[in-house]
């Protein structure tokens, strides 16, 4: 189930990127493509971490909370609004 969700998320992100190019009327620069890919990767990592955290306990849960905070910081640095 999780794999299907991630696949759907990737597909939606690719469609969103395509719409972004159509709206701007130009192709993304290499820097914009890299930034979009980084954002997508971080968002997928965040989703995976949240899923793992929902099932975790003890010290592992604390480690996942710290990981989630680090991912949020990286997304914020990219200019992605808080989730």
mmCIF file of the N, C-alpha and C atoms, coordinates in Angstrom:
data_MODEL
# 
_entry.id   MODEL 
# 
loop_
_atom_site.group_PDB 
_atom_site.id 
_atom_site.type_symbol 
_atom_site.label_atom_id 
_atom_site.label_alt_id 
_atom_site.label_comp_id 
_atom_site.label_asym_id 
_atom_site.label_entity_id 
_atom_site.label_seq_id 
_atom_site.pdbx_PDB_ins_code 
_atom_site.Cartn_x 
_atom_site.Cartn_y 
_atom_site.Cartn_z 
_atom_site.occupancy 
_atom_site.B_iso_or_equiv 
_atom_site.pdbx_formal_charge 
_atom_site.auth_seq_id 
_atom_site.auth_comp_id 
_atom_site.auth_asym_id 
_atom_site.auth_atom_id 
_atom_site.pdbx_PDB_model_num 
ATOM 1   N N  . UNK A 1 1  ? 0.825  -1.191 0.000   1.00 0.00 ? 1  UNK A N  1 
ATOM 2   C CA . UNK A 1 1  ? 0.000  0.000  0.000   1.00 0.00 ? 1  UNK A CA 1 
ATOM 3   C C  . UNK A 1 1  ? 0.866  1.251  0.000   1.00 0.00 ? 1  UNK A C  1 
ATOM 4   N N  . UNK A 1 2  ? 1.883  1.293  0.849   1.00 0.00 ? 2  UNK A N  1 
ATOM 5   C CA . UNK A 1 2  ? 2.740  2.473  0.932   1.00 0.00 ? 2  UNK A CA 1 
ATOM 6   C C  . UNK A 1 2  ? 3.439  2.736  -0.394  1.00 0.00 ? 2  UNK A C  1 
ATOM 7   N N  . UNK A 1 3  ? 3.870  1.697  -1.052  1.00 0.00 ? 3  UNK A N  1 
ATOM 8   C CA . UNK A 1 3  ? 4.559  1.869  -2.326  1.00 0.00 ? 3  UNK A CA 1 
ATOM 9   C C  . UNK A 1 3  ? 3.624  2.521  -3.360  1.00 0.00 ? 3  UNK A C  1 
ATOM 10  N N  . UNK A 1 4  ? 2.377  2.077  -3.401  1.00 0.00 ? 4  UNK A N  1 
ATOM 11  C CA . UNK A 1 4  ? 1.406  2.669  -4.322  1.00 0.00 ? 4  UNK A CA 1 
ATOM 12  C C  . UNK A 1 4  ? 1.177  4.138  -4.026  1.00 0.00 ? 4  UNK A C  1 
ATOM 13  N N  . UNK A 1 5  ? 1.116  4.471  -2.746  1.00 0.00 ? 5  UNK A N  1 
ATOM 14  C CA . UNK A 1 5  ? 0.919  5.866  -2.342  1.00 0.00 ? 5  UNK A CA 1 
ATOM 15  C C  . UNK A 1 5  ? 2.088  6.715  -2.812  1.00 0.00 ? 5  UNK A C  1 
ATOM 16  N N  . UNK A 1 6  ? 3.315  6.226  -2.588  1.00 0.00 ? 6  UNK A N  1 
ATOM 17  C CA . UNK A 1 6  ? 4.486  6.981  -3.012  1.00 0.00 ? 6  UNK A CA 1 
ATOM 18  C C  . UNK A 1 6  ? 4.514  7.127  -4.524  1.00 0.00 ? 6  UNK A C  1 
ATOM 19  N N  . UNK A 1 7  ? 4.161  6.080  -5.249  1.00 0.00 ? 7  UNK A N  1 
ATOM 20  C CA . UNK A 1 7  ? 4.136  6.147  -6.709  1.00 0.00 ? 7  UNK A CA 1 
ATOM 21  C C  . UNK A 1 7  ? 3.134  7.190  -7.169  1.00 0.00 ? 7  UNK A C  1 
ATOM 22  N N  . UNK A 1 8  ? 1.975  7.210  -6.546  1.00 0.00 ? 8  UNK A N  1 
ATOM 23  C CA . UNK A 1 8  ? 0.956  8.188  -6.909  1.00 0.00 ? 8  UNK A CA 1 
ATOM 24  C C  . UNK A 1 8  ? 1.467  9.593  -6.611  1.00 0.00 ? 8  UNK A C  1 
ATOM 25  N N  . UNK A 1 9  ? 2.124  9.761  -5.492  1.00 0.00 ? 9  UNK A N  1 
ATOM 26  C CA . UNK A 1 9  ? 2.655  11.064 -5.126  1.00 0.00 ? 9  UNK A CA 1 
ATOM 27  C C  . UNK A 1 9  ? 3.674  11.539 -6.158  1.00 0.00 ? 9  UNK A C  1 
ATOM 28  N N  . UNK A 1 10 ? 4.549  10.652 -6.581  1.00 0.00 ? 10 UNK A N  1 
ATOM 29  C CA . UNK A 1 10 ? 5.556  11.007 -7.583  1.00 0.00 ? 10 UNK A CA 1 
ATOM 30  C C  . UNK A 1 10 ? 4.867  11.402 -8.881  1.00 0.00 ? 10 UNK A C  1 
ATOM 31  N N  . UNK A 1 11 ? 3.869  10.619 -9.272  1.00 0.00 ? 11 UNK A N  1 
ATOM 32  C CA . UNK A 1 11 ? 3.135  10.927 -10.504 1.00 0.00 ? 11 UNK A CA 1 
ATOM 33  C C  . UNK A 1 11 ? 2.484  12.304 -10.410 1.00 0.00 ? 11 UNK A C  1 
ATOM 34  N N  . UNK A 1 12 ? 1.864  12.603 -9.279  1.00 0.00 ? 12 UNK A N  1 
ATOM 35  C CA . UNK A 1 12 ? 1.230  13.907 -9.096  1.00 0.00 ? 12 UNK A CA 1 
ATOM 36  C C  . UNK A 1 12 ? 2.260  15.030 -9.140  1.00 0.00 ? 12 UNK A C  1 
ATOM 37  N N  . UNK A 1 13 ? 3.423  14.796 -8.542  1.00 0.00 ? 13 UNK A N  1 
ATOM 38  C CA . UNK A 1 13 ? 4.463  15.817 -8.544  1.00 0.00 ? 13 UNK A CA 1 
ATOM 39  C C  . UNK A 1 13 ? 4.987  16.065 -9.958  1.00 0.00 ? 13 UNK A C  1 
ATOM 40  N N  . UNK A 1 14 ? 5.095  15.009 -10.745 1.00 0.00 ? 14 UNK A N  1 
ATOM 41  C CA . UNK A 1 14 ? 5.545  15.172 -12.125 1.00 0.00 ? 14 UNK A CA 1 
ATOM 42  C C  . UNK A 1 14 ? 4.512  15.966 -12.933 1.00 0.00 ? 14 UNK A C  1 
ATOM 43  N N  . UNK A 1 15 ? 3.235  15.676 -12.689 1.00 0.00 ? 15 UNK A N  1 
ATOM 44  C CA . UNK A 1 15 ? 2.189  16.425 -13.380 1.00 0.00 ? 15 UNK A CA 1 
ATOM 45  C C  . UNK A 1 15 ? 2.204  17.892 -12.957 1.00 0.00 ? 15 UNK A C  1 
ATOM 46  N N  . UNK A 1 16 ? 2.427  18.121 -11.672 1.00 0.00 ? 16 UNK A N  1 
ATOM 47  C CA . UNK A 1 16 ? 2.496  19.491 -11.172 1.00 0.00 ? 16 UNK A CA 1 
ATOM 48  C C  . UNK A 1 16 ? 3.658  20.246 -11.813 1.00 0.00 ? 16 UNK A C  1 
ATOM 49  N N  . UNK A 1 17 ? 4.786  19.564 -11.947 1.00 0.00 ? 17 UNK A N  1 
ATOM 50  C CA . UNK A 1 17 ? 5.949  20.188 -12.583 1.00 0.00 ? 17 UNK A CA 1 
ATOM 51  C C  . UNK A 1 17 ? 5.648  20.523 -14.032 1.00 0.00 ? 17 UNK A C  1 
ATOM 52  N N  . UNK A 1 18 ? 4.935  19.646 -14.712 1.00 0.00 ? 18 UNK A N  1 
ATOM 53  C CA . UNK A 1 18 ? 4.562  19.905 -16.107 1.00 0.00 ? 18 UNK A CA 1 
ATOM 54  C C  . UNK A 1 18 ? 3.635  21.102 -16.196 1.00 0.00 ? 18 UNK A C  1 
ATOM 55  N N  . UNK A 1 19 ? 2.684  21.182 -15.275 1.00 0.00 ? 19 UNK A N  1 
ATOM 56  C CA . UNK A 1 19 ? 1.774  22.340 -15.269 1.00 0.00 ? 19 UNK A CA 1 
ATOM 57  C C  . UNK A 1 19 ? 2.553  23.624 -15.017 1.00 0.00 ? 19 UNK A C  1 
ATOM 58  N N  . UNK A 1 20 ? 3.544  23.541 -14.124 1.00 0.00 ? 20 UNK A N  1 
ATOM 59  C CA . UNK A 1 20 ? 4.364  24.714 -13.827 1.00 0.00 ? 20 UNK A CA 1 
ATOM 60  C C  . UNK A 1 20 ? 5.077  25.218 -15.066 1.00 0.00 ? 20 UNK A C  1 
ATOM 61  N N  . UNK A 1 21 ? 5.598  24.302 -15.880 1.00 0.00 ? 21 UNK A N  1 
ATOM 62  C CA . UNK A 1 21 ? 6.258  24.712 -17.124 1.00 0.00 ? 21 UNK A CA 1 
ATOM 63  C C  . UNK A 1 21 ? 5.255  25.351 -18.073 1.00 0.00 ? 21 UNK A C  1 
ATOM 64  N N  . UNK A 1 22 ? 4.057  24.783 -18.162 1.00 0.00 ? 22 UNK A N  1 
ATOM 65  C CA . UNK A 1 22 ? 3.045  25.324 -19.067 1.00 0.00 ? 22 UNK A CA 1 
ATOM 66  C C  . UNK A 1 22 ? 2.605  26.718 -18.609 1.00 0.00 ? 22 UNK A C  1 
ATOM 67  N N  . UNK A 1 23 ? 2.476  26.908 -17.305 1.00 0.00 ? 23 UNK A N  1 
ATOM 68  C CA . UNK A 1 23 ? 2.048  28.200 -16.782 1.00 0.00 ? 23 UNK A CA 1 
ATOM 69  C C  . UNK A 1 23 ? 3.096  29.271 -17.019 1.00 0.00 ? 23 UNK A C  1 
ATOM 70  N N  . UNK A 1 24 ? 4.340  28.927 -16.900 1.00 0.00 ? 24 UNK A N  1 
ATOM 71  C CA . UNK A 1 24 ? 5.405  29.905 -17.078 1.00 0.00 ? 24 UNK A CA 1 
ATOM 72  C C  . UNK A 1 24 ? 5.774  30.075 -18.549 1.00 0.00 ? 24 UNK A C  1 
ATOM 73  N N  . UNK A 1 25 ? 5.323  29.172 -19.389 1.00 0.00 ? 25 UNK A N  1 
ATOM 74  C CA . UNK A 1 25 ? 5.588  29.278 -20.812 1.00 0.00 ? 25 UNK A CA 1 
ATOM 75  C C  . UNK A 1 25 ? 7.035  29.013 -21.190 1.00 0.00 ? 25 UNK A C  1 
ATOM 76  N N  . UNK A 1 26 ? 7.779  28.371 -20.309 1.00 0.00 ? 26 UNK A N  1 
ATOM 77  C CA . UNK A 1 26 ? 9.177  28.081 -20.607 1.00 0.00 ? 26 UNK A CA 1 
ATOM 78  C C  . UNK A 1 26 ? 9.589  26.811 -19.880 1.00 0.00 ? 26 UNK A C  1 
ATOM 79  N N  . UNK A 1 27 ? 10.657 26.256 -20.343 1.00 0.00 ? 27 UNK A N  1 
ATOM 80  C CA . UNK A 1 27 ? 11.206 25.076 -19.681 1.00 0.00 ? 27 UNK A CA 1 
ATOM 81  C C  . UNK A 1 27 ? 11.944 25.509 -18.419 1.00 0.00 ? 27 UNK A C  1 
ATOM 82  N N  . UNK A 1 28 ? 11.987 24.630 -17.448 1.00 0.00 ? 28 UNK A N  1 
ATOM 83  C CA . UNK A 1 28 ? 12.703 24.939 -16.214 1.00 0.00 ? 28 UNK A CA 1 
ATOM 84  C C  . UNK A 1 28 ? 14.207 24.931 -16.462 1.00 0.00 ? 28 UNK A C  1 
ATOM 85  N N  . UNK A 1 29 ? 14.902 25.802 -15.768 1.00 0.00 ? 29 UNK A N  1 
ATOM 86  C CA . UNK A 1 29 ? 16.361 25.796 -15.853 1.00 0.00 ? 29 UNK A CA 1 
ATOM 87  C C  . UNK A 1 29 ? 16.893 24.586 -15.091 1.00 0.00 ? 29 UNK A C  1 
ATOM 88  N N  . UNK A 1 30 ? 18.144 24.300 -15.278 1.00 0.00 ? 30 UNK A N  1 
ATOM 89  C CA . UNK A 1 30 ? 18.760 23.167 -14.587 1.00 0.00 ? 30 UNK A CA 1 
ATOM 90  C C  . UNK A 1 30 ? 18.661 23.362 -13.072 1.00 0.00 ? 30 UNK A C  1 
ATOM 91  N N  . UNK A 1 31 ? 18.852 24.577 -12.600 1.00 0.00 ? 31 UNK A N  1 
ATOM 92  C CA . UNK A 1 31 ? 18.761 24.871 -11.174 1.00 0.00 ? 31 UNK A CA 1 
ATOM 93  C C  . UNK A 1 31 ? 17.335 24.660 -10.662 1.00 0.00 ? 31 UNK A C  1 
ATOM 94  N N  . UNK A 1 32 ? 16.346 25.105 -11.436 1.00 0.00 ? 32 UNK A N  1 
ATOM 95  C CA . UNK A 1 32 ? 14.951 24.921 -11.050 1.00 0.00 ? 32 UNK A CA 1 
ATOM 96  C C  . UNK A 1 32 ? 14.574 23.438 -11.032 1.00 0.00 ? 32 UNK A C  1 
ATOM 97  N N  . UNK A 1 33 ? 15.073 22.686 -12.004 1.00 0.00 ? 33 UNK A N  1 
ATOM 98  C CA . UNK A 1 33 ? 14.807 21.247 -12.048 1.00 0.00 ? 33 UNK A CA 1 
ATOM 99  C C  . UNK A 1 33 ? 15.426 20.552 -10.837 1.00 0.00 ? 33 UNK A C  1 
ATOM 100 N N  . UNK A 1 34 ? 16.657 20.923 -10.506 1.00 0.00 ? 34 UNK A N  1 
ATOM 101 C CA . UNK A 1 34 ? 17.342 20.332 -9.359  1.00 0.00 ? 34 UNK A CA 1 
ATOM 102 C C  . UNK A 1 34 ? 16.599 20.656 -8.063  1.00 0.00 ? 34 UNK A C  1 
ATOM 103 N N  . UNK A 1 35 ? 16.157 21.895 -7.944  1.00 0.00 ? 35 UNK A N  1 
ATOM 104 C CA . UNK A 1 35 ? 15.415 22.328 -6.763  1.00 0.00 ? 35 UNK A CA 1 
ATOM 105 C C  . UNK A 1 35 ? 14.081 21.586 -6.646  1.00 0.00 ? 35 UNK A C  1 
ATOM 106 N N  . UNK A 1 36 ? 13.380 21.422 -7.760  1.00 0.00 ? 36 UNK A N  1 
ATOM 107 C CA . UNK A 1 36 ? 12.111 20.703 -7.758  1.00 0.00 ? 36 UNK A CA 1 
ATOM 108 C C  . UNK A 1 36 ? 12.327 19.238 -7.385  1.00 0.00 ? 36 UNK A C  1 
ATOM 109 N N  . UNK A 1 37 ? 13.388 18.643 -7.898  1.00 0.00 ? 37 UNK A N  1 
ATOM 110 C CA . UNK A 1 37 ? 13.700 17.253 -7.566  1.00 0.00 ? 37 UNK A CA 1 
ATOM 111 C C  . UNK A 1 37 ? 14.047 17.110 -6.092  1.00 0.00 ? 37 UNK A C  1 
ATOM 112 N N  . UNK A 1 38 ? 14.812 18.032 -5.572  1.00 0.00 ? 38 UNK A N  1 
ATOM 113 C CA . UNK A 1 38 ? 15.179 18.007 -4.154  1.00 0.00 ? 38 UNK A CA 1 
ATOM 114 C C  . UNK A 1 38 ? 13.937 18.143 -3.279  1.00 0.00 ? 38 UNK A C  1 
ATOM 115 N N  . UNK A 1 39 ? 13.047 19.065 -3.659  1.00 0.00 ? 39 UNK A N  1 
ATOM 116 C CA . UNK A 1 39 ? 11.805 19.264 -2.916  1.00 0.00 ? 39 UNK A CA 1 
ATOM 117 C C  . UNK A 1 39 ? 10.961 17.984 -2.934  1.00 0.00 ? 39 UNK A C  1 
ATOM 118 N N  . UNK A 1 40 ? 10.843 17.356 -4.098  1.00 0.00 ? 40 UNK A N  1 
ATOM 119 C CA . UNK A 1 40 ? 10.064 16.125 -4.218  1.00 0.00 ? 40 UNK A CA 1 
ATOM 120 C C  . UNK A 1 40 ? 10.660 15.017 -3.360  1.00 0.00 ? 40 UNK A C  1 
ATOM 121 N N  . UNK A 1 41 ? 11.973 14.910 -3.379  1.00 0.00 ? 41 UNK A N  1 
ATOM 122 C CA . UNK A 1 41 ? 12.653 13.882 -2.584  1.00 0.00 ? 41 UNK A CA 1 
ATOM 123 C C  . UNK A 1 41 ? 12.419 14.115 -1.095  1.00 0.00 ? 41 UNK A C  1 
ATOM 124 N N  . UNK A 1 42 ? 12.530 15.360 -0.663  1.00 0.00 ? 42 UNK A N  1 
ATOM 125 C CA . UNK A 1 42 ? 12.310 15.680 0.746   1.00 0.00 ? 42 UNK A CA 1 
ATOM 126 C C  . UNK A 1 42 ? 10.856 15.436 1.155   1.00 0.00 ? 42 UNK A C  1 
ATOM 127 N N  . UNK A 1 43 ? 9.923  15.762 0.283   1.00 0.00 ? 43 UNK A N  1 
ATOM 128 C CA . UNK A 1 43 ? 8.520  15.541 0.606   1.00 0.00 ? 43 UNK A CA 1 
ATOM 129 C C  . UNK A 1 43 ? 8.213  14.048 0.719   1.00 0.00 ? 43 UNK A C  1 
ATOM 130 N N  . UNK A 1 44 ? 8.809  13.250 -0.132  1.00 0.00 ? 44 UNK A N  1 
ATOM 131 C CA . UNK A 1 44 ? 8.630  11.804 -0.033  1.00 0.00 ? 44 UNK A CA 1 
ATOM 132 C C  . UNK A 1 44 ? 9.264  11.265 1.255   1.00 0.00 ? 44 UNK A C  1 
ATOM 133 N N  . UNK A 1 45 ? 10.447 11.773 1.589   1.00 0.00 ? 45 UNK A N  1 
ATOM 134 C CA . UNK A 1 45 ? 11.113 11.353 2.819   1.00 0.00 ? 45 UNK A CA 1 
ATOM 135 C C  . UNK A 1 45 ? 10.276 11.736 4.036   1.00 0.00 ? 45 UNK A C  1 
ATOM 136 N N  . UNK A 1 46 ? 9.658  12.906 3.975   1.00 0.00 ? 46 UNK A N  1 
ATOM 137 C CA . UNK A 1 46 ? 8.822  13.362 5.080   1.00 0.00 ? 46 UNK A CA 1 
ATOM 138 C C  . UNK A 1 46 ? 7.614  12.447 5.244   1.00 0.00 ? 46 UNK A C  1 
ATOM 139 N N  . UNK A 1 47 ? 6.972  12.098 4.146   1.00 0.00 ? 47 UNK A N  1 
ATOM 140 C CA . UNK A 1 47 ? 5.813  11.205 4.187   1.00 0.00 ? 47 UNK A CA 1 
ATOM 141 C C  . UNK A 1 47 ? 6.207  9.849  4.773   1.00 0.00 ? 47 UNK A C  1 
ATOM 142 N N  . UNK A 1 48 ? 7.317  9.330  4.321   1.00 0.00 ? 48 UNK A N  1 
ATOM 143 C CA . UNK A 1 48 ? 7.796  8.030  4.823   1.00 0.00 ? 48 UNK A CA 1 
ATOM 144 C C  . UNK A 1 48 ? 8.100  8.110  6.317   1.00 0.00 ? 48 UNK A C  1 
ATOM 145 N N  . UNK A 1 49 ? 8.732  9.188  6.746   1.00 0.00 ? 49 UNK A N  1 
ATOM 146 C CA . UNK A 1 49 ? 9.078  9.352  8.156   1.00 0.00 ? 49 UNK A CA 1 
ATOM 147 C C  . UNK A 1 49 ? 7.820  9.465  9.012   1.00 0.00 ? 49 UNK A C  1 
ATOM 148 N N  . UNK A 1 50 ? 6.820  10.204 8.531   1.00 0.00 ? 50 UNK A N  1 
ATOM 149 C CA . UNK A 1 50 ? 5.563  10.319 9.274   1.00 0.00 ? 50 UNK A CA 1 
ATOM 150 C C  . UNK A 1 50 ? 4.892  8.956  9.420   1.00 0.00 ? 50 UNK A C  1 
ATOM 151 N N  . UNK A 1 51 ? 4.911  8.169  8.361   1.00 0.00 ? 51 UNK A N  1 
ATOM 152 C CA . UNK A 1 51 ? 4.320  6.837  8.404   1.00 0.00 ? 51 UNK A CA 1 
ATOM 153 C C  . UNK A 1 51 ? 5.053  5.957  9.406   1.00 0.00 ? 51 UNK A C  1 
ATOM 154 N N  . UNK A 1 52 ? 6.381  5.990  9.366   1.00 0.00 ? 52 UNK A N  1 
ATOM 155 C CA . UNK A 1 52 ? 7.182  5.208  10.312  1.00 0.00 ? 52 UNK A CA 1 
ATOM 156 C C  . UNK A 1 52 ? 6.949  5.673  11.745  1.00 0.00 ? 52 UNK A C  1 
ATOM 157 N N  . UNK A 1 53 ? 6.837  6.977  11.933  1.00 0.00 ? 53 UNK A N  1 
ATOM 158 C CA . UNK A 1 53 ? 6.636  7.534  13.269  1.00 0.00 ? 53 UNK A CA 1 
ATOM 159 C C  . UNK A 1 53 ? 5.299  7.088  13.853  1.00 0.00 ? 53 UNK A C  1 
ATOM 160 N N  . UNK A 1 54 ? 4.292  6.968  13.024  1.00 0.00 ? 54 UNK A N  1 
ATOM 161 C CA . UNK A 1 54 ? 2.979  6.546  13.499  1.00 0.00 ? 54 UNK A CA 1 
ATOM 162 C C  . UNK A 1 54 ? 3.024  5.134  14.088  1.00 0.00 ? 54 UNK A C  1 
ATOM 163 N N  . UNK A 1 55 ? 3.997  4.336  13.674  1.00 0.00 ? 55 UNK A N  1 
ATOM 164 C CA . UNK A 1 55 ? 4.107  2.956  14.146  1.00 0.00 ? 55 UNK A CA 1 
ATOM 165 C C  . UNK A 1 55 ? 5.247  2.763  15.154  1.00 0.00 ? 55 UNK A C  1 
ATOM 166 N N  . UNK A 1 56 ? 6.029  3.789  15.380  1.00 0.00 ? 56 UNK A N  1 
ATOM 167 C CA . UNK A 1 56 ? 7.236  3.651  16.201  1.00 0.00 ? 56 UNK A CA 1 
ATOM 168 C C  . UNK A 1 56 ? 6.946  3.874  17.684  1.00 0.00 ? 56 UNK A C  1 
ATOM 169 N N  . UNK A 1 57 ? 7.883  3.423  18.484  1.00 0.00 ? 57 UNK A N  1 
ATOM 170 C CA . UNK A 1 57 ? 7.788  3.627  19.933  1.00 0.00 ? 57 UNK A CA 1 
ATOM 171 C C  . UNK A 1 57 ? 9.186  3.854  20.502  1.00 0.00 ? 57 UNK A C  1 
ATOM 172 N N  . UNK A 1 58 ? 9.226  4.423  21.689  1.00 0.00 ? 58 UNK A N  1 
ATOM 173 C CA . UNK A 1 58 ? 10.486 4.581  22.418  1.00 0.00 ? 58 UNK A CA 1 
ATOM 174 C C  . UNK A 1 58 ? 11.497 5.476  21.737  1.00 0.00 ? 58 UNK A C  1 
ATOM 175 N N  . UNK A 1 59 ? 12.751 5.066  21.843  1.00 0.00 ? 59 UNK A N  1 
ATOM 176 C CA . UNK A 1 59 ? 13.864 5.852  21.308  1.00 0.00 ? 59 UNK A CA 1 
ATOM 177 C C  . UNK A 1 59 ? 13.804 6.007  19.799  1.00 0.00 ? 59 UNK A C  1 
ATOM 178 N N  . UNK A 1 60 ? 13.290 4.992  19.126  1.00 0.00 ? 60 UNK A N  1 
ATOM 179 C CA . UNK A 1 60 ? 13.177 5.072  17.669  1.00 0.00 ? 60 UNK A CA 1 
ATOM 180 C C  . UNK A 1 60 ? 12.219 6.194  17.268  1.00 0.00 ? 60 UNK A C  1 
ATOM 181 N N  . UNK A 1 61 ? 11.126 6.361  18.012  1.00 0.00 ? 61 UNK A N  1 
ATOM 182 C CA . UNK A 1 61 ? 10.167 7.428  17.726  1.00 0.00 ? 61 UNK A CA 1 
ATOM 183 C C  . UNK A 1 61 ? 10.826 8.793  17.899  1.00 0.00 ? 61 UNK A C  1 
ATOM 184 N N  . UNK A 1 62 ? 11.638 8.939  18.921  1.00 0.00 ? 62 UNK A N  1 
ATOM 185 C CA . UNK A 1 62 ? 12.338 10.213 19.147  1.00 0.00 ? 62 UNK A CA 1 
ATOM 186 C C  . UNK A 1 62 ? 13.300 10.517 18.006  1.00 0.00 ? 62 UNK A C  1 
ATOM 187 N N  . UNK A 1 63 ? 14.006 9.485  17.538  1.00 0.00 ? 63 UNK A N  1 
ATOM 188 C CA . UNK A 1 63 ? 14.914 9.659  16.409  1.00 0.00 ? 63 UNK A CA 1 
ATOM 189 C C  . UNK A 1 63 ? 14.140 10.095 15.152  1.00 0.00 ? 63 UNK A C  1 
ATOM 190 N N  . UNK A 1 64 ? 12.968 9.516  14.954  1.00 0.00 ? 64 UNK A N  1 
ATOM 191 C CA . UNK A 1 64 ? 12.145 9.886  13.794  1.00 0.00 ? 64 UNK A CA 1 
ATOM 192 C C  . UNK A 1 64 ? 11.621 11.320 13.924  1.00 0.00 ? 64 UNK A C  1 
ATOM 193 N N  . UNK A 1 65 ? 11.304 11.740 15.135  1.00 0.00 ? 65 UNK A N  1 
ATOM 194 C CA . UNK A 1 65 ? 10.858 13.137 15.337  1.00 0.00 ? 65 UNK A CA 1 
ATOM 195 C C  . UNK A 1 65 ? 11.976 14.118 14.963  1.00 0.00 ? 65 UNK A C  1 
ATOM 196 N N  . UNK A 1 66 ? 13.201 13.772 15.364  1.00 0.00 ? 66 UNK A N  1 
ATOM 197 C CA . UNK A 1 66 ? 14.348 14.631 15.018  1.00 0.00 ? 66 UNK A CA 1 
ATOM 198 C C  . UNK A 1 66 ? 14.563 14.629 13.501  1.00 0.00 ? 66 UNK A C  1 
ATOM 199 N N  . UNK A 1 67 ? 14.414 13.464 12.897  1.00 0.00 ? 67 UNK A N  1 
ATOM 200 C CA . UNK A 1 67 ? 14.562 13.370 11.446  1.00 0.00 ? 67 UNK A CA 1 
ATOM 201 C C  . UNK A 1 67 ? 13.491 14.209 10.740  1.00 0.00 ? 67 UNK A C  1 
ATOM 202 N N  . UNK A 1 68 ? 12.271 14.151 11.237  1.00 0.00 ? 68 UNK A N  1 
ATOM 203 C CA . UNK A 1 68 ? 11.183 14.933 10.661  1.00 0.00 ? 68 UNK A CA 1 
ATOM 204 C C  . UNK A 1 68 ? 11.474 16.428 10.784  1.00 0.00 ? 68 UNK A C  1 
ATOM 205 N N  . UNK A 1 69 ? 11.995 16.849 11.914  1.00 0.00 ? 69 UNK A N  1 
ATOM 206 C CA . UNK A 1 69 ? 12.345 18.260 12.109  1.00 0.00 ? 69 UNK A CA 1 
ATOM 207 C C  . UNK A 1 69 ? 13.439 18.689 11.133  1.00 0.00 ? 69 UNK A C  1 
ATOM 208 N N  . UNK A 1 70 ? 14.422 17.812 10.917  1.00 0.00 ? 70 UNK A N  1 
ATOM 209 C CA . UNK A 1 70 ? 15.507 18.128 9.979   1.00 0.00 ? 70 UNK A CA 1 
ATOM 210 C C  . UNK A 1 70 ? 14.979 18.241 8.552   1.00 0.00 ? 70 UNK A C  1 
ATOM 211 N N  . UNK A 1 71 ? 14.077 17.361 8.179   1.00 0.00 ? 71 UNK A N  1 
ATOM 212 C CA . UNK A 1 71 ? 13.482 17.424 6.837   1.00 0.00 ? 71 UNK A CA 1 
ATOM 213 C C  . UNK A 1 71 ? 12.690 18.718 6.680   1.00 0.00 ? 71 UNK A C  1 
ATOM 214 N N  . UNK A 1 72 ? 11.916 19.074 7.714   1.00 0.00 ? 72 UNK A N  1 
ATOM 215 C CA . UNK A 1 72 ? 11.139 20.317 7.666   1.00 0.00 ? 72 UNK A CA 1 
ATOM 216 C C  . UNK A 1 72 ? 12.047 21.535 7.506   1.00 0.00 ? 72 UNK A C  1 
ATOM 217 N N  . UNK A 1 73 ? 13.190 21.534 8.187   1.00 0.00 ? 73 UNK A N  1 
ATOM 218 C CA . UNK A 1 73 ? 14.142 22.639 8.049   1.00 0.00 ? 73 UNK A CA 1 
ATOM 219 C C  . UNK A 1 73 ? 14.658 22.739 6.611   1.00 0.00 ? 73 UNK A C  1 
ATOM 220 N N  . UNK A 1 74 ? 14.968 21.596 6.020   1.00 0.00 ? 74 UNK A N  1 
ATOM 221 C CA . UNK A 1 74 ? 15.468 21.592 4.644   1.00 0.00 ? 74 UNK A CA 1 
ATOM 222 C C  . UNK A 1 74 ? 14.400 22.065 3.668   1.00 0.00 ? 74 UNK A C  1 
ATOM 223 N N  . UNK A 1 75 ? 13.146 21.647 3.899   1.00 0.00 ? 75 UNK A N  1 
ATOM 224 C CA . UNK A 1 75 ? 12.050 22.099 3.031   1.00 0.00 ? 75 UNK A CA 1 
ATOM 225 C C  . UNK A 1 75 ? 11.844 23.610 3.191   1.00 0.00 ? 75 UNK A C  1 
ATOM 226 N N  . UNK A 1 76 ? 11.940 24.089 4.401   1.00 0.00 ? 76 UNK A N  1 
ATOM 227 C CA . UNK A 1 76 ? 11.779 25.518 4.643   1.00 0.00 ? 76 UNK A CA 1 
ATOM 228 C C  . UNK A 1 76 ? 12.887 26.308 3.945   1.00 0.00 ? 76 UNK A C  1 
ATOM 229 N N  . UNK A 1 77 ? 14.100 25.763 3.956   1.00 0.00 ? 77 UNK A N  1 
ATOM 230 C CA . UNK A 1 77 ? 15.216 26.420 3.268   1.00 0.00 ? 77 UNK A CA 1 
ATOM 231 C C  . UNK A 1 77 ? 14.968 26.500 1.763   1.00 0.00 ? 77 UNK A C  1 
ATOM 232 N N  . UNK A 1 78 ? 14.207 25.548 1.235   1.00 0.00 ? 78 UNK A N  1 
ATOM 233 C CA . UNK A 1 78 ? 13.854 25.558 -0.189  1.00 0.00 ? 78 UNK A CA 1 
ATOM 234 C C  . UNK A 1 78 ? 12.669 26.481 -0.478  1.00 0.00 ? 78 UNK A C  1 
ATOM 235 N N  . UNK A 1 79 ? 12.065 26.998 0.579   1.00 0.00 ? 79 UNK A N  1 
ATOM 236 C CA . UNK A 1 79 ? 10.935 27.900 0.391   1.00 0.00 ? 79 UNK A CA 1 
ATOM 237 C C  . UNK A 1 79 ? 9.603  27.193 0.320   1.00 0.00 ? 79 UNK A C  1 
ATOM 238 N N  . UNK A 1 80 ? 9.543  25.961 0.817   1.00 0.00 ? 80 UNK A N  1 
ATOM 239 C CA . UNK A 1 80 ? 8.294  25.207 0.839   1.00 0.00 ? 80 UNK A CA 1 
ATOM 240 C C  . UNK A 1 80 ? 7.565  25.565 2.124   1.00 0.00 ? 80 UNK A C  1 
ATOM 241 N N  . UNK A 1 81 ? 6.269  25.940 2.034   1.00 0.00 ? 81 UNK A N  1 
ATOM 242 C CA . UNK A 1 81 ? 5.541  26.285 3.251   1.00 0.00 ? 81 UNK A CA 1 
ATOM 243 C C  . UNK A 1 81 ? 5.477  25.098 4.203   1.00 0.00 ? 81 UNK A C  1 
ATOM 244 N N  . UNK A 1 82 ? 5.350  25.394 5.511   1.00 0.00 ? 82 UNK A N  1 
ATOM 245 C CA . UNK A 1 82 ? 5.291  24.332 6.511   1.00 0.00 ? 82 UNK A CA 1 
ATOM 246 C C  . UNK A 1 82 ? 4.109  23.437 6.265   1.00 0.00 ? 82 UNK A C  1 
ATOM 247 N N  . UNK A 1 83 ? 4.339  22.159 6.568   1.00 0.00 ? 83 UNK A N  1 
ATOM 248 C CA . UNK A 1 83 ? 3.300  21.139 6.381   1.00 0.00 ? 83 UNK A CA 1 
ATOM 249 C C  . UNK A 1 83 ? 2.506  20.997 7.637   1.00 0.00 ? 83 UNK A C  1 
# 
